[in-house]
Amino acid sequence: MQAVLTYVAVSIVVSIVVGALILMAATRIAVGFFPRFAHAIFATSTVAILALVILWMIAATLGMMASSALLLTAATFAVNAVMVDLLIRRSDGSRIGFAKACVVTTIQLAIDIVIVFTIALMAGATILEFVGKLH
């Protein structure tokens, strides 16, 4: 049981750090500056907690249907953009604006999709190689 809890804790920490690095890269691409790592960690952690709360509320009211998945994606996008706008600041302390926060969030999603697609291809290739050795 302790090994499972350790694995979950390490997975959460690694996910938040990778998410913060992706947020920093997306901000650099969209707005032209790197936010501080501490701000990116705080924004990523806040979005993760709020996304879990939104997931729980949508699942409790609508159930887990295809329409609720679309609603969850839209809600998470909006929450992420709002949190990026509120928590990521320029070096002079000004906010980046909601429109640029939406662009940052879109770039984040694109990077996430590329990462997930790459991992899925690698897993599929590994499974096919394993199945090929069985014959």
Summary of the structure (lengths in Angstrom):
residues: 135
radius of gyration: 17.7
end to end distance: 36.8
largest distance: 63.3
contacts: 355
relative contact order: 0.11
helix: 84%
strand: 1%
